[in-house]
């Protein structure tokens, strides 16, 4: 048997435009009406037709007719009168529409999410951020897309632009194409279904309750952020207030040494340990540092995911494929750790260090591999992308 909350979300999916007459809402929702009513706002409009129990006639559905005496009836237009006429009142045919503002506010409250101003981007909007601790959190998105128009690949573009794990909440998993669920997972995101993780609040409460503690529901995202950066660190450079990535330049002079400068400041020599990218057990640079090195030899780019077909629309050379093979194990997680480490170690936390494009992540800072010796993965010649 479908739960009241699941029926609520199914009804929303089934009603085009999220608006219909009161009688239709009540018929579809049954006992769930009492919970759903606060989210169904009356409008000045009235229905001109009401549904039929046996749709299929030429003049289906029944037409709303106002009689001379002021009464209202729903009348079948077919000669055979397949459906009985109904005596109605204005309240029955009053159009009610879903109050999405109240709905999103109550969803955010149920999950302890700090809401943000509405930012619609196609079928998906940013609901808010779940804070793990002061200044550290991840974005939560939601969508009311239905089965008739499920979320596609183009709708998720840029959801991970902040380099953080994220959650997309939808009425039911059937509203998202399986390939899109897999793509979101590859972006360090996760899809949650409202009909599985929340319920209507028990009386006398109003709104919704999460099906378990939000900290348990969001445990994977919380753990990822905890792994990425547990303790605050001091920036490796003294940067001015309002510093941006665009004025930073990373110049590799060897595999494990880079000169970093900001604007006209003198370069500072930085090795893996200063960025928290040195393995304390074997003294070698971590895979995150290797990713930064690959970014340099790819002229400031990293692949979006594996397998890699192109970078900036260009096919890869054999040398680049070999180099990328060295970093593809656990790539999504390591890429996320790299992004988080750069933000923390340089203190530029309000802007992402990379922007997501069609087939790669492009560094917002300048990164140069021309100082590397030839013979290190063809780095001097940067033979990682086929010539244009």
C-alpha positions as CSV (number, residue, x, y, z in Angstrom):
1,X,0.0,0.0,0.0
2,X,1.3,3.4,-1.0
3,X,2.2,5.7,1.9
4,X,0.5,9.1,2.2
5,X,3.7,10.9,1.4
6,X,4.4,8.7,-1.7
7,X,0.8,9.3,-2.9
8,X,1.4,13.1,-2.5
9,X,4.5,13.0,-4.8
10,X,2.8,10.7,-7.3
11,X,-0.1,13.1,-7.5
12,X,2.2,16.0,-8.2
13,X,3.9,14.0,-10.9
14,X,0.5,13.1,-12.5
15,X,-1.0,16.6,-12.7
16,X,0.3,18.8,-15.6
17,X,1.3,22.3,-14.6
18,X,0.9,21.4,-10.9
19,X,-2.7,22.9,-10.9
20,X,-6.2,21.4,-11.2
21,X,-9.6,21.9,-9.6
22,X,-10.2,21.1,-5.9
23,X,-12.4,18.1,-6.7
24,X,-9.7,16.5,-8.7
25,X,-7.1,17.1,-6.1
26,X,-9.3,15.5,-3.4
27,X,-10.2,12.6,-5.7
28,X,-6.6,11.8,-6.4
29,X,-5.2,12.4,-2.9
30,X,-7.9,10.6,-0.8
31,X,-6.8,10.6,2.9
32,X,-3.6,12.5,1.9
33,X,-5.7,15.6,1.2
34,X,-5.6,16.7,4.8
35,X,-1.8,16.7,4.7
36,X,-1.5,18.2,1.2
37,X,-4.1,21.0,1.5
38,X,-1.7,23.6,3.0
39,X,0.4,23.3,-0.1
40,X,-2.5,23.7,-2.6
41,X,-3.3,27.4,-2.9
42,X,-6.6,28.6,-4.2
43,X,-6.5,30.8,-7.3
44,X,-9.1,33.1,-8.8
45,X,-9.7,30.6,-11.7
46,X,-12.4,28.0,-12.0
47,X,-12.3,24.8,-14.0
48,X,-14.2,24.7,-17.3
49,X,-14.1,20.9,-17.4
50,X,-14.0,18.1,-14.8
51,X,-12.7,14.6,-15.3
52,X,-14.9,11.6,-16.3
53,X,-14.9,8.2,-14.6
54,X,-14.9,6.6,-18.1
55,X,-12.8,8.8,-20.4
56,X,-12.9,8.0,-24.1
57,X,-15.9,9.7,-25.5
58,X,-15.6,12.3,-28.3
59,X,-16.6,15.1,-25.9
60,X,-14.8,13.9,-22.8
61,X,-14.2,15.3,-20.2
62,X,-17.5,16.7,-18.8
63,X,-18.1,20.4,-19.5
64,X,-18.9,22.7,-16.6
65,X,-22.2,24.5,-17.2
66,X,-23.7,27.4,-15.2
67,X,-27.5,27.1,-15.0
68,X,-29.9,30.0,-15.2
69,X,-30.7,29.5,-11.5
70,X,-27.1,29.9,-10.6
71,X,-26.4,26.3,-10.0
72,X,-23.4,24.5,-11.6
73,X,-23.4,21.2,-13.3
74,X,-20.8,19.0,-15.1
75,X,-22.4,17.6,-18.2
76,X,-21.3,14.9,-20.6
77,X,-21.2,16.2,-24.2
78,X,-21.7,12.8,-25.8
79,X,-25.2,11.8,-27.1
80,X,-25.1,8.5,-25.2
81,X,-24.3,10.4,-21.9
82,X,-21.6,7.9,-20.9
83,X,-21.0,9.7,-17.6
84,X,-23.6,11.0,-15.1
85,X,-24.0,14.8,-14.7
86,X,-22.7,16.2,-11.5
87,X,-24.1,18.9,-9.3
88,X,-21.2,21.1,-8.2
89,X,-20.4,24.1,-6.0
90,X,-17.9,26.9,-6.8
91,X,-15.5,25.4,-4.2
92,X,-15.4,22.2,-6.1
93,X,-14.2,23.7,-9.4
94,X,-11.9,26.3,-7.8
95,X,-8.4,25.8,-9.3
96,X,-5.7,25.1,-6.8
97,X,-2.0,25.2,-7.6
98,X,1.0,23.8,-5.8
99,X,2.7,26.4,-3.6
100,X,6.3,25.5,-4.5
101,X,7.7,28.3,-2.3
102,X,6.1,26.8,0.8
103,X,6.9,23.3,-0.2
104,X,10.7,24.0,-0.8
105,X,10.8,26.0,2.5
106,X,9.3,23.0,4.5
107,X,11.6,20.5,2.8
108,X,14.6,22.6,3.7
109,X,13.4,22.8,7.3
110,X,12.8,19.0,7.5
111,X,16.4,18.3,6.5
112,X,18.1,21.1,8.3
113,X,19.2,22.8,5.1
114,X,20.0,26.5,5.0
115,X,17.8,27.7,2.2
116,X,18.9,30.1,-0.5
117,X,17.0,32.5,-2.8
118,X,15.4,30.6,-5.6
119,X,17.8,29.9,-8.4
120,X,16.0,28.1,-11.1
121,X,18.1,26.4,-13.8
122,X,15.8,24.3,-16.0
123,X,14.1,21.6,-14.1
124,X,16.5,21.7,-11.2
125,X,17.0,24.4,-8.5
126,X,19.3,25.0,-5.6
127,X,17.4,24.3,-2.4
128,X,20.2,25.3,-0.1
129,X,23.3,24.1,1.7
130,X,23.7,21.5,4.5
131,X,26.3,22.7,6.9
132,X,28.6,20.1,8.4
133,X,30.3,22.8,10.5
134,X,30.8,26.5,10.3
135,X,31.8,27.5,6.8
136,X,31.8,23.9,5.5
137,X,28.9,22.3,3.8
138,X,27.6,20.9,0.5
139,X,24.7,22.0,-1.8
140,X,21.4,20.3,-2.0
141,X,19.3,20.6,-5.2
142,X,15.7,19.5,-5.9
143,X,13.4,19.0,-8.8
144,X,9.7,18.4,-9.2
145,X,10.2,16.8,-12.6
146,X,7.8,13.9,-13.4
147,X,7.6,10.8,-15.4
148,X,6.4,12.6,-18.5
149,X,9.6,14.7,-18.6
150,X,12.4,13.0,-16.6
151,X,15.6,14.7,-15.8
152,X,18.2,14.3,-18.6
153,X,21.9,14.8,-18.9
154,X,21.7,18.4,-20.0
155,X,19.8,19.3,-16.8
156,X,22.7,18.3,-14.5
157,X,25.4,20.3,-16.2
158,X,27.2,22.4,-13.6
159,X,25.7,20.9,-10.4
160,X,29.3,20.2,-9.2
161,X,30.8,23.5,-10.2
162,X,31.8,24.2,-6.6
163,X,33.9,21.1,-6.4
164,X,31.8,19.7,-3.5
165,X,29.7,16.6,-3.0
166,X,26.1,17.3,-3.6
167,X,22.6,15.8,-3.4
168,X,19.7,16.0,-5.9
169,X,16.3,15.3,-4.3
170,X,13.4,14.3,-6.5
171,X,9.9,12.9,-5.9
172,X,10.9,9.4,-7.0
173,X,13.9,7.7,-8.6
174,X,11.8,7.0,-11.7
175,X,11.9,10.7,-12.5
176,X,15.6,10.5,-13.3
177,X,17.0,8.4,-16.3
178,X,19.3,5.6,-15.1
179,X,22.2,7.0,-17.2
180,X,21.8,10.4,-15.4
181,X,21.9,8.7,-12.0
182,X,25.2,7.1,-13.0
183,X,26.5,10.4,-14.3
184,X,25.6,12.2,-11.1
185,X,27.4,9.5,-9.1
186,X,30.5,10.1,-11.2
187,X,30.3,13.8,-10.3
188,X,30.4,12.9,-6.6
189,X,26.7,13.5,-6.3
190,X,23.8,11.4,-5.1
191,X,20.1,11.2,-5.9
192,X,17.6,10.9,-3.1
193,X,13.8,10.3,-3.5
194,X,11.4,12.2,-1.4
195,X,9.1,9.3,-1.2
196,X,11.8,7.3,0.6
197,X,13.5,9.8,2.8
198,X,10.7,12.0,4.2
199,X,7.2,11.8,5.5
200,X,4.4,14.1,6.6
201,X,4.9,15.3,10.2
202,X,2.8,13.6,12.8
203,X,0.1,15.7,14.5
204,X,0.2,18.2,15.9
205,X,3.3,18.9,13.8
206,X,3.0,20.4,10.4
207,X,5.0,20.1,7.2
208,X,7.4,17.2,6.8
209,X,9.8,15.2,8.9
210,X,12.9,13.4,7.6
211,X,12.6,9.6,7.7
212,X,15.8,9.5,9.9
213,X,18.2,12.0,11.2
214,X,19.6,14.3,8.5
215,X,23.1,13.5,9.7
216,X,22.4,9.9,8.8
217,X,20.7,10.6,5.5
218,X,23.7,12.8,4.4
219,X,26.3,10.6,6.0
220,X,28.2,9.9,2.8
221,X,28.6,13.6,2.0
222,X,29.5,14.5,5.6
223,X,32.2,11.8,5.5
224,X,33.6,13.0,2.2
225,X,34.0,16.5,3.6
226,X,35.5,15.2,6.8
227,X,38.1,13.2,4.8
228,X,38.9,16.1,2.5
229,X,39.7,18.6,5.3
230,X,39.2,18.0,9.0
231,X,41.3,20.8,10.4
232,X,41.7,24.4,9.3
233,X,45.1,25.2,7.9
234,X,47.0,28.4,7.3
235,X,47.2,29.6,3.6
236,X,50.6,29.0,2.0
237,X,50.7,32.6,0.6
238,X,49.7,36.0,2.0
239,X,47.0,37.0,-0.5
240,X,45.1,40.3,-0.4
241,X,41.5,40.5,0.6
242,X,39.3,39.5,-2.3
243,X,42.0,37.5,-4.0
244,X,41.0,35.6,-7.1
245,X,42.3,32.5,-8.8
246,X,42.9,34.3,-12.0
247,X,45.9,36.2,-10.6
248,X,47.6,33.0,-9.3
249,X,50.3,31.3,-11.5
250,X,51.6,27.8,-10.8
251,X,54.9,27.1,-12.6
252,X,56.3,23.6,-12.3
253,X,60.1,23.5,-12.3
254,X,60.3,19.8,-11.5
255,X,57.9,17.0,-10.8
256,X,57.7,17.9,-7.1
257,X,58.4,21.6,-7.1
258,X,56.3,24.5,-8.2
259,X,56.8,28.3,-8.1
260,X,53.6,30.0,-7.2
261,X,53.1,33.7,-7.6
262,X,50.2,36.1,-7.2
263,X,50.0,39.1,-9.5
264,X,53.4,40.9,-9.3
265,X,54.4,39.2,-6.1
266,X,57.7,37.3,-6.1
267,X,57.3,33.5,-6.7
268,X,57.2,31.2,-3.7
269,X,58.7,27.7,-3.9
270,X,56.1,25.1,-2.9
271,X,56.6,21.4,-2.5
272,X,53.9,18.7,-1.9
273,X,54.0,18.9,1.9
274,X,53.1,22.6,1.9
275,X,49.8,21.7,0.2
276,X,49.2,18.6,2.3
277,X,50.0,16.4,-0.6
278,X,52.9,14.3,0.8
279,X,52.4,10.8,1.9
280,X,53.7,10.6,5.4
281,X,54.5,6.9,5.2
282,X,56.7,6.8,2.1
283,X,57.5,10.5,1.7
284,X,56.2,10.6,-1.9
285,X,53.7,13.1,-3.4
286,X,50.1,12.0,-3.3
287,X,47.8,11.4,-6.2
288,X,46.3,14.8,-5.7
289,X,49.7,16.4,-6.5
290,X,50.0,14.1,-9.5
291,X,46.6,15.4,-10.6
292,X,48.0,18.9,-10.4
293,X,50.9,17.9,-12.5
294,X,48.7,16.3,-15.1
295,X,46.6,19.5,-15.1
296,X,49.8,21.5,-15.9
297,X,50.8,19.3,-18.8
298,X,47.2,19.4,-20.1
299,X,47.5,23.2,-20.2
300,X,45.2,23.8,-17.2
301,X,42.6,21.1,-17.7
302,X,41.5,17.9,-16.1
303,X,39.0,15.3,-17.5
304,X,35.5,15.3,-16.3
305,X,35.4,11.5,-15.9
306,X,36.8,8.3,-17.3
307,X,37.0,7.0,-20.0
308,X,38.3,10.2,-21.5
309,X,37.6,10.9,-25.2
310,X,38.5,14.5,-25.6
311,X,40.0,17.5,-23.7
312,X,38.6,20.8,-24.9
313,X,37.1,19.0,-27.9
314,X,40.5,17.6,-29.0
315,X,41.4,13.8,-29.1
316,X,44.1,12.6,-26.8
317,X,47.5,11.4,-27.8
318,X,48.9,8.1,-26.7
319,X,51.2,9.9,-24.2
320,X,48.2,11.7,-22.6
321,X,46.2,8.5,-22.3
322,X,49.1,6.8,-20.6
323,X,49.6,9.7,-18.1
324,X,45.9,9.8,-17.4
325,X,45.9,6.0,-16.7
326,X,48.1,6.7,-13.8
327,X,45.5,8.9,-12.1
328,X,42.2,7.3,-13.0
329,X,42.0,5.0,-9.9
330,X,39.7,6.8,-7.5
331,X,39.8,9.8,-9.8
332,X,36.5,11.5,-8.8
333,X,37.3,11.4,-5.1
334,X,40.9,12.5,-5.6
335,X,39.8,15.4,-7.9
336,X,37.4,16.5,-5.2
337,X,40.2,16.4,-2.6
338,X,42.5,18.4,-4.9
339,X,39.9,21.1,-5.3
340,X,39.2,21.3,-1.6
341,X,42.9,21.3,-0.8
342,X,43.6,24.2,-3.2
343,X,40.8,26.3,-1.7
344,X,42.0,25.6,1.8
345,X,45.7,26.1,1.3
346,X,45.3,29.4,-0.7
347,X,42.4,30.7,1.4
348,X,40.1,31.4,-1.7
349,X,37.1,29.6,-0.5
350,X,34.2,31.6,-2.1
351,X,35.2,30.7,-5.6
352,X,35.9,27.3,-7.2
353,X,39.5,26.7,-8.5
354,X,38.1,25.0,-11.6
355,X,35.2,25.5,-13.8
356,X,33.3,22.6,-15.4
357,X,33.0,22.6,-19.2
358,X,31.6,20.2,-21.7
359,X,34.4,17.6,-21.5
360,X,36.8,18.8,-18.8
361,X,37.5,21.0,-15.8
362,X,39.5,24.1,-16.6
363,X,41.7,25.7,-14.0
364,X,40.8,29.3,-13.1
365,X,44.5,29.9,-12.4
366,X,47.4,29.8,-14.7
367,X,49.4,26.6,-14.6
368,X,52.6,26.1,-16.6
369,X,54.6,23.0,-17.3
370,X,57.2,24.5,-19.6
371,X,59.9,24.3,-16.9
372,X,59.7,20.5,-16.7
373,X,62.5,18.5,-18.2
374,X,61.9,16.5,-21.3
375,X,61.4,12.8,-20.8
376,X,59.0,13.2,-17.9
377,X,55.8,11.9,-19.6
378,X,56.6,14.2,-22.6
379,X,55.9,17.2,-20.4
380,X,58.3,19.6,-22.0
381,X,56.5,19.3,-25.4
382,X,53.1,18.9,-23.7
383,X,52.4,16.1,-26.1
384,X,49.2,15.3,-24.3
385,X,46.7,16.5,-26.8
386,X,46.8,16.0,-30.5
387,X,47.8,19.1,-32.5
388,X,44.9,21.2,-33.7
